[in-house]
Amino acid sequence: MQFRTFFAITLASLLVSCGGGSDDSAIDAAAITQDERVFRAAPKAAMEAVTAAQTQILLGSDPGEFVGAGRSYAYTQASAVIQVDVTEGVLHLRIHGDESWDAHFALPTSRRRFNGGTFSNLGRYPSGNPEVGSMSWSGEGRGCNTLLGSFRVNSSEYVGGELVAVDMDFVQQCDAQPPALFGNIRWFANDPTQPRGPVRNVPARLWSPAPDAMPASGSFVYLESEATDYIGDGRRYTYTPRNAHLTVKETEGRLTVFVNGDEMWSADFQAMNVLPRMRAGWYPKLQRYPMHNPTAGGLSWSGDGRGCNNLSGWFVVDEITYVAGELATVDMRFEQHCLDVFGWTGALNGRIRWDINDTTTPPGPRPAPERLWAPAAGATPAVGNYLYLHSVPGDYIGQGLDYLYTTGVSVSSDGTKVKVYSNGWSGTFAAMDSIPRLRRGYYPGLHRHPFHNPALGGMTWSGQGRGCNELDGWFVVDHISHDSLGALMAVDLRFSQTCTDVGNSRPIRGEVHWVRSP
């Protein structure tokens, strides 16, 4: 079967052939031949690289043409997932590559096989005249409301009544406008072409963090953000199992990373679709997962309320190991640029090193510093339960006042948390989740419970209709005791909280003394 690399008929002749066109419907483009257009649609070197029995889709468009956006495109099964299905005289084509396209070519009702011929004066599928045929090419969010089109089947092959190969050309014009979309489809059902795997010779120019920027050993996630990067906000971040929860998993070629620390991040790194699992190498020219080109792979890093709709990037797996088919270790780097946030296209870079055998856990509470805030002498009673609050002027919660309650003080605990209620006030004080229950010591660097870093603990104090959306704080447990069943018997606790979402805020501080009644 003889297939052509490109076709040499003019747009005008394609529109009027087989009696399908007329002088008032055809657009005069006789000066530009289709072979010239398809040659623009794909570099000559790319066409010459395609073998005689290899699937190839070439697509071109005139300046100002809406669907193709004036660009040219070339696809093989090495660069895109190409699917062809023929049902009741309609050839359905789907391309999922760097761009995604859907096309439909419907024969006239008198024909059921794509075995040669030119079909012109076609309307948009599926609303076109079925006795004439119809067609449609759309994608990337663009399509025609109405169209005038033609397609020509140069050759085809059927086996057992099933289409196994076809070579065809087409032209489409949207809404009676002169600019044309044109292309050549050459498809083989038995084409064995597959995408390539990752590049093993990783370029030395790719980003790598300075050695002193990262922990010397153990699992970690390190992020380095340029000033114009929207996701990382121009900052640097370092997470280890001592200050955050790090979760890394690999499933069928997709590596997922979750960081739950002072910030929360999630990431996906997807290998090309021919790989059953992630392997070492460079994965370049990537788009956002999961809307990526499946033959190339994809990535996405987002979190702390920020993410890209469109992005470009790469990742390198420097080392990866598996034990009994399960991910054991990985060392990788990446770079990501948002493309849809005006003025924020800087790089977010990162390195992830993870070992399933790393048993590091967050430390427990520290010894309380000697100069930590405590109520002034005489501010609290010598005996009995009480809640004392000291609000610094400028504090939104306490309004700069002091409060002392010796009745109505209620305290409960579920082991890792203590909750305090008194006279319209309430507070929660949560330990890091690496210890089984709250214990004596100092818990610093805390954010609002329950949106806190679980590796450090969290807290919140509110009342009188006022509370923080975001906060910084600490608490110290000076004394705590439990009975033989683990129920809370007594607690002495001090705390400090500053709202960070209220301008020029100052802290509210407090002390709770509580003993369970006999």
C-alpha positions in Angstrom: 0.0 0.0 0.0 1.5 3.3 -1.1 1.2 6.2 1.4 2.2 9.8 0.8 4.1 11.9 3.3 2.3 15.0 2.3 -0.4 15.9 -0.2 -0.3 18.1 -3.3 -3.7 19.3 -4.0 -4.8 22.9 -3.7 -7.4 24.1 -1.2 -9.6 25.2 -4.0 -9.5 21.9 -5.9 -10.3 20.0 -2.7 -13.3 22.0 -2.0 -14.8 21.7 -5.5 -13.9 18.1 -6.3 -16.5 15.4 -6.6 -19.2 18.1 -7.2 -19.2 19.0 -3.5 -18.2 22.6 -3.9 -19.3 25.6 -6.0 -17.9 29.0 -6.9 -19.8 30.7 -4.0 -18.7 28.2 -1.3 -15.1 27.6 -2.3 -12.4 29.9 -1.1 -9.7 31.0 -3.6 -6.4 29.6 -2.3 -5.1 28.2 -5.5 -1.8 29.9 -5.0 -1.0 27.9 -1.9 -0.8 24.2 -2.3 -1.5 21.7 0.5 1.9 20.2 0.3 3.4 23.6 1.0 1.1 24.0 4.0 1.9 20.5 5.5 5.5 21.1 4.9 5.1 24.2 7.2 3.1 22.0 9.6 6.0 19.8 10.5 9.8 20.2 10.1 11.2 18.2 7.1 13.5 16.3 9.4 10.5 15.1 11.5 8.8 13.9 8.4 11.8 12.1 7.1 12.3 10.3 10.4 8.9 8.6 10.1 9.0 5.1 8.7 6.7 3.8 6.0 4.4 2.0 8.4 4.4 4.6 11.2 1.4 6.6 12.3 1.8 10.3 11.8 -0.6 13.3 12.2 0.4 16.6 10.6 -1.7 19.7 11.3 -1.3 23.2 10.0 -3.4 26.4 10.1 -3.4 29.7 8.3 -2.7 32.9 10.3 -5.9 33.9 12.0 -7.5 30.5 11.9 -9.3 29.9 15.2 -8.9 26.2 15.9 -5.2 25.7 15.0 -4.4 29.2 16.2 -2.1 29.8 13.2 0.3 27.1 14.4 1.5 23.8 13.0 1.7 20.5 14.8 3.1 17.0 14.3 2.4 13.8 16.2 3.5 10.2 16.2 2.8 7.5 18.8 6.2 8.4 20.3 4.9 11.9 21.2 1.1 11.4 21.7 -1.6 8.9 22.4 -3.4 8.5 19.1 -6.7 6.6 19.0 -8.7 5.8 15.9 -12.2 4.2 16.0 -14.5 3.6 13.1 -18.2 3.2 13.8 -21.0 3.1 11.2 -19.1 5.0 8.6 -17.6 7.6 11.0 -13.9 7.8 11.7 -13.3 9.1 15.2 -9.8 10.4 16.0 -8.4 11.5 19.3 -5.0 12.9 20.0 -3.6 13.4 23.5 -0.2 14.9 23.4 1.2 18.3 24.2 -2.2 19.4 22.8 -5.4 17.4 22.8 -7.6 17.1 19.7 -10.9 15.4 18.7 -11.8 14.8 15.1 -14.7 13.1 13.3 -15.0 12.2 9.6 -18.4 10.9 8.5 -18.9 9.3 5.1 -22.1 9.9 3.1 -24.9 7.4 4.0 -24.2 5.7 0.7 -20.7 4.8 1.8 -19.5 2.6 4.7 -15.8 2.2 4.0 -13.0 4.7 3.8 -11.7 3.2 0.6 -10.8 6.2 -1.5 -12.4 9.4 -2.7 -12.9 13.0 -1.9 -15.8 14.3 0.1 -16.5 18.0 0.0 -18.9 20.7 0.9 -19.2 19.2 4.3 -20.9 20.6 7.4 -20.0 20.2 11.0 -20.3 16.7 12.5 -22.8 15.5 13.6 -25.3 18.1 12.4 -24.1 18.0 8.7 -26.2 16.6 5.9 -25.8 12.8 6.3 -26.2 12.2 2.5 -23.2 14.4 1.9 -21.1 13.5 4.9 -19.7 15.8 7.7 -16.5 16.4 9.6 -15.2 18.3 12.6 -11.7 19.0 14.1 -11.6 20.6 17.5 -9.5 20.8 20.6 -7.6 23.0 23.1 -11.0 24.5 24.0 -11.5 25.7 20.4 -14.0 24.5 17.8 -16.2 25.8 15.0 -19.9 26.7 15.4 -20.4 26.1 11.7 -17.8 25.0 9.2 -17.1 24.1 5.6 -14.8 21.2 5.1 -13.5 18.5 2.8 -11.5 15.3 3.3 -9.8 13.0 0.9 -9.0 9.3 1.5 -5.8 8.6 -0.4 -5.7 4.9 0.6 -6.9 2.5 3.2 -6.7 -1.1 4.2 -9.3 -3.4 5.8 -8.7 -6.8 7.4 -11.8 -8.9 8.3 -14.0 -5.9 7.7 -12.0 -3.7 10.2 -10.0 -0.7 9.1 -6.3 -1.3 9.9 -4.7 1.6 8.0 -5.7 4.9 6.4 -4.0 7.9 4.7 -6.2 10.9 4.4 -6.1 14.7 4.0 -8.6 17.3 5.2 -9.4 21.0 5.1 -11.7 22.9 7.5 -12.9 26.5 7.7 -14.8 27.9 10.6 -17.9 30.1 10.2 -17.4 31.0 6.6 -14.0 32.6 7.3 -11.1 32.3 4.8 -8.3 31.0 7.1 -8.1 27.2 6.9 -7.1 24.4 9.1 -5.6 21.5 7.1 -3.8 18.3 7.8 -2.8 14.8 6.9 -3.7 11.6 8.9 -1.6 8.5 8.4 -2.6 5.7 10.8 -1.6 2.1 11.2 -3.4 -0.1 13.7 -0.3 -2.3 14.1 2.2 0.6 14.6 4.5 -0.6 17.4 6.0 2.9 18.1 6.1 3.7 21.8 7.3 6.8 23.7 10.8 6.8 24.9 11.7 6.4 28.5 13.5 9.1 30.6 16.8 10.5 29.5 19.6 8.6 31.3 22.4 11.1 30.6 21.1 13.9 32.8 22.4 17.4 31.7 24.8 18.9 34.2 23.2 22.3 33.7 20.0 21.3 35.5 19.3 22.9 38.9 20.7 21.3 42.0 20.7 22.8 45.5 23.9 23.9 47.3 25.1 21.1 49.5 25.0 23.2 52.7 21.4 24.1 52.0 20.1 20.7 52.9 20.3 18.2 55.8 23.4 16.0 55.5 21.4 12.8 56.1 18.0 11.4 56.4 14.7 12.1 54.6 13.9 15.7 53.7 12.0 18.0 51.3 13.8 21.2 50.3 12.2 24.0 48.3 13.8 27.0 46.8 11.6 29.6 45.2 12.6 32.6 43.0 11.1 36.0 43.8 8.7 35.8 40.9 7.5 32.2 41.7 3.8 32.2 42.7 3.8 28.9 44.5 6.8 29.2 46.8 6.3 33.0 47.2 10.1 33.6 46.9 11.0 31.7 50.1 13.0 28.7 51.0 11.6 25.8 53.0 13.2 22.7 54.6 11.2 19.9 56.1 12.4 16.8 57.9 10.6 14.1 59.9 11.5 16.2 63.0 9.4 19.2 61.9 6.8 17.8 59.5 5.1 14.7 58.3 6.6 13.5 55.0 4.7 11.0 52.9 6.1 9.6 49.7 4.4 6.9 47.6 4.8 5.3 44.1 1.9 3.7 42.2 2.1 2.7 38.6 4.7 5.3 37.6 3.2 8.1 39.7 5.2 9.3 42.7 3.2 11.4 45.2 4.6 13.6 47.9 2.8 15.1 50.8 4.2 17.6 53.3 2.2 18.4 56.5 4.2 21.0 58.4 4.0 24.7 59.1 2.9 24.7 55.4 1.0 22.0 53.6 2.2 20.8 50.1 1.2 18.1 47.7 3.0 17.0 44.6 2.6 14.5 41.7 5.4 13.3 39.5 4.2 11.1 36.7 6.4 9.0 34.4 5.5 8.5 30.7 2.7 6.0 30.2 4.9 3.2 28.9 6.7 2.8 32.3 5.0 0.5 34.8 6.8 2.3 37.6 9.0 5.4 38.1 12.7 4.9 37.2 15.9 7.0 37.3 16.5 9.6 34.6 15.5 13.0 33.4 11.8 13.8 32.5 11.9 17.0 30.4 9.3 19.3 28.8 6.5 18.5 31.2 3.0 19.9 31.6 0.7 20.0 34.6 -0.4 16.6 36.0 -3.1 15.2 35.3 -3.7 17.3 32.2 -0.2 16.4 30.8 1.0 14.6 27.7 0.9 11.0 28.8 3.8 10.0 26.5 6.1 12.6 28.2 4.9 12.5 31.8 3.7 15.4 34.1 4.2 17.1 37.3 2.5 19.4 39.8 3.6 21.0 43.0 1.0 23.0 44.9 0.0 24.0 48.4 -0.5 26.6 51.0 -3.5 27.7 49.0 -1.5 28.2 45.7 -1.3 26.2 42.5 -0.7 26.5 38.8 -3.5 25.9 36.2 -0.9 25.7 33.4 2.8 25.0 34.0 6.0 23.8 32.4 8.8 21.9 34.2 11.0 18.9 34.5 12.1 16.4 37.2 15.1 14.2 37.6 15.1 11.0 39.5 18.8 10.7 40.5 18.3 7.4 42.4 15.3 5.2 43.2 15.1 1.7 44.7 12.4 -0.8 45.3 12.1 -3.8 47.7 9.6 -6.5 46.9 8.0 -4.1 44.4 7.5 -1.3 46.9 9.3 2.0 46.9 12.2 1.9 49.3 14.3 5.1 48.6 14.2 8.0 46.2 16.4 11.0 45.6 15.0 13.5 43.0 14.9 17.1 41.9 12.4 19.2 40.0 11.7 22.6 38.5 8.3 24.2 37.9 7.1 27.4 36.3 3.5 28.6 36.4 2.4 29.9 33.0 -0.9 31.4 33.9 -0.1 33.9 36.6 0.8 37.2 35.1 4.3 38.3 36.3 4.8 35.2 38.4 6.6 32.8 36.1 9.8 32.3 38.2 11.1 28.9 39.1 10.1 26.7 42.0 12.9 24.2 42.6 13.0 21.4 45.0 14.8 18.3 46.1 13.2 15.3 47.8 15.2 12.5 49.6 13.2 9.8 51.2 14.0 6.5 52.8 11.4 4.1 54.1 13.8 3.0 56.9 14.2 6.5 58.3 12.6 6.2 61.7 13.2 9.8 62.8 10.2 11.3 64.6 9.5 14.8 66.0 10.9 15.5 69.5 8.7 15.8 72.5 8.2 19.1 74.4 11.3 21.0 75.6 12.2 22.1 79.1 10.5 25.4 79.8 12.8 28.5 79.5 13.3 30.3 82.8 12.2 33.7 81.5 9.0 32.5 80.0 5.9 34.7 80.8 4.1 34.0 84.1 1.5 36.0 85.9 2.8 38.8 88.2 3.0 37.9 91.9 -0.4 38.2 93.5 -2.4 38.2 90.3 -3.7 34.7 90.9 -5.2 33.0 94.0 -3.1 30.8 96.1 -5.7 27.9 96.2 -8.5 26.7 94.1 -9.1 26.4 90.4 -8.8 29.5 88.3 -8.3 31.0 84.8 -6.3 34.1 84.6 -6.0 36.1 81.3 -3.6 39.1 80.7 -4.2 41.0 77.4 -1.6 43.4 76.2 -3.1 46.6 74.7 -3.5 46.0 70.9 -4.6 42.4 71.4 -7.8 41.7 69.5 -8.9 38.8 71.6 -8.6 40.2 75.1 -9.0 43.9 74.1 -6.2 44.9 76.4 -7.9 43.8 79.7 -7.1 41.4 82.4 -9.6 38.7 83.5 -9.7 36.4 86.6 -12.2 33.6 87.0 -12.3 31.3 90.0 -15.6 29.6 89.3 -17.0 28.0 86.1 -13.5 26.7 85.1 -13.9 23.4 83.2 -11.0 21.3 81.8 -11.2 18.1 79.7 -8.6 16.0 77.9 -8.6 13.2 75.3 -4.9 12.4 75.9 -3.1 14.5 73.4 -5.2 17.6 73.9 -6.5 19.7 76.8 -9.6 21.8 76.4 -10.4 24.7 78.7 -13.8 26.4 79.1 -14.7 29.3 81.4 -17.2 32.1 81.3 -17.4 32.5 77.5 -13.8 31.7 76.8 -12.4 28.5 75.3 -9.0 27.1 74.4 -7.5 24.0 73.0 -3.9 22.9 73.6 -2.6 20.0 71.4 0.6 18.1 71.7 2.7 16.9 68.8 1.2 13.6 67.5 4.5 11.7 68.2 3.7 11.4 71.9 0.7 9.4 73.3 -0.6 12.2 75.5 0.1 15.7 76.7 3.0 15.9 79.1 5.0 18.4 81.1 7.2 20.8 79.0 7.3 23.7 76.6 5.5 23.6 73.2 6.7 26.5 71.0 6.2 27.6 67.4 2.5 26.8 67.3 -0.2 27.6 64.8 -4.0 27.5 65.1 -5.6 24.3 66.0 -6.9 22.2 64.2 -4.9 23.6 61.1 -1.6 23.2 62.9 1.6 21.4 62.1 1.0 17.9 63.7 4.7 17.4 64.2 4.8 20.4 66.6 1.4 20.7 68.1 -1.2 23.5 68.0 -3.4 25.8 70.1 -6.2 28.3 69.9 -7.8 30.7 72.4 -11.0 32.6 71.7 -13.9 34.1 73.4 -16.4 36.9 73.7 -17.1 36.5 70.0 -13.5 37.0 69.0 -10.9 34.6 67.6 -7.9 34.4 65.3 -8.0 32.9 61.8 -4.2 32.7 61.9 -1.9 32.8 65.0 1.5 32.2 66.5 1.8 30.9 70.0 3.2 28.7 72.6 2.1 26.9 75.8 3.9 25.3 78.7 2.6 22.5 80.9 4.1 23.1 84.3 2.3 20.2 85.9 0.0 17.5 84.7 -1.2 14.2 86.3 -3.5 11.3 85.3 -5.2 8.5 87.2 -4.6 4.8 86.7 -7.0 4.8 83.8 -5.3 7.7 82.1 -8.0 10.3 82.9 -6.8 13.8 83.6 -6.6 14.6 87.3 -4.8 18.0 87.4 -3.1 20.5 85.1 -1.1 23.8 85.4 -0.7 25.4 82.0 0.5 28.8 80.7 0.2 30.1 77.2 0.7 33.1 74.8 -1.1 33.7 71.6 -0.8 36.5 68.9 -3.2 36.8 66.0 -1.2 37.1 62.8 -4.2 38.0 60.6 -4.9 41.3 62.5 -2.6 44.2 61.9 -0.3 45.3 64.7 -1.7 42.6 67.0 -0.3 42.0 70.5 -0.5 38.8 72.5 -3.0 37.5 75.0 -1.5 35.4 77.7 -3.0 33.2 80.3 -2.7 30.6 83.1 -5.0 27.8 84.0 -4.9 25.9 87.3 -7.3 23.0 87.6 -7.7 20.0 89.9 -10.5 17.5 89.4 -13.0 17.4 92.2 -12.9 14.3 94.4 
